[in-house]
């Protein structure tokens, strides 16, 4: 399992990169230079701030947009709806859940409502 730092970085990356792919735009590049918890919090805020700049109109039709994701040994290709259902969201929630679990293991008092975001 990746350490906490990498889990947070990947959670942020899946949020911004997947949104950018669905919108047909290039995502910002955030170097993986965080060293402290405060640095990771800044990265999350940068990600959220960037997500707020994506015009909703760019996401219209994203479910049919052909998506290509370069991986280590191959390129993942699919349309937007299966991309979000089978790749983006599962990976995002996997890394968010790993982050949550690592925090709990370290004694941070987070619970299910923290994970669910007050739904």
N, C-alpha and C positions, 0 to 999 in steps of 0.2 A: 504494500500500500504506500502511496506517496505520503510525505509528511504534510502537516497542516498547511504550511505555506503554499505548497504546490496545489493542494486541493482548492484553496481559495482562488489562486491564479486561474486554474482551469474552470472553476465555476464562473468567474468573470469573463473569461475568454469565450466559453460556450454561449453566454448571454449576448455578448457584443458581436461575435463572429457570425453566429446563427442569424441574428437579426439583420446584420449587414447583407448576408447572402440572400435572405428572403426579400430584402429591399433592393437588391441589385447594385449595392454600393460597396466600396472598400471599407473595411473596419479600421479603426485606428490601431496602431501597433503600440502595445504597452510592454516595455521591457520587463523581464522577470527579475527585478532588482530589489524587491522588498526584503527587509531584514527583520522588521519588528511587527508586532501586532498593529501598531498605529499605521505603519506603511501599508499593511494589507487593508485596513479600513479605508485609507485614502484611495487605494486601487478600486475598491468596491464603489466608493463615491464617484470616482472618475467614470467608471463603467455606467453607473446609473445616470450621471449627468449626460454622458454621450447618448445613451438610449433615449433620453428625453428630446434630443435634437433630431431624431429620425422622424421625418414627416410621415404621418399615417398614410398619406396618399402613395408613398413609395412601396408600402406593404400590400397595397391593393393588387390582386392578381398573383401575389407571391406563392399561393398554393399550387399554381401551375408553372411557376418559373423553374427552369432546369438548373439544378444546383450541382456544382462540382466541388468536392472537398479532397484536396491532396492529402493522402495519408503516407505513412512510411513506405509501404510496399505496393500500394495501389492507389487509385483514385476512386472515391465514392461518388457515384452519380445517381441522382434521382430527382423527381419533381418535388416542389416545395412542401406539399402536404405530407407525403411519406417522410420527407427529410425532417420536418418538425416533429412528427409523431414517432418515428423509429430511430432517429439519430440525435437531434438537438435536445429535445426535452429529456429523453432517458439519460443522456450523458450529463446534462446540466444537473438533474436531480441526483444522479449517482454521486457527483462530486460535492454537491451541497450536503447530501446525507453523510458522506465520509467526513466532511468538515464538522458537521454537527456531532458525529460520533467521537471524533478526536477531541473536540472541546469537552464533551461529557466525560470522556476517559481522563482528561486532565483536571477534572474537578470543577469545571465551569458550570454554574447552575443555569442551564438552559433546558427548556422542556418542550413538549409537543407544540404548545401554542407559539413559542418562539420560532419553531420550524415552519408552522403553518402560516405565520405572519398575521395572526389575528382574524383568520377567516371565520 
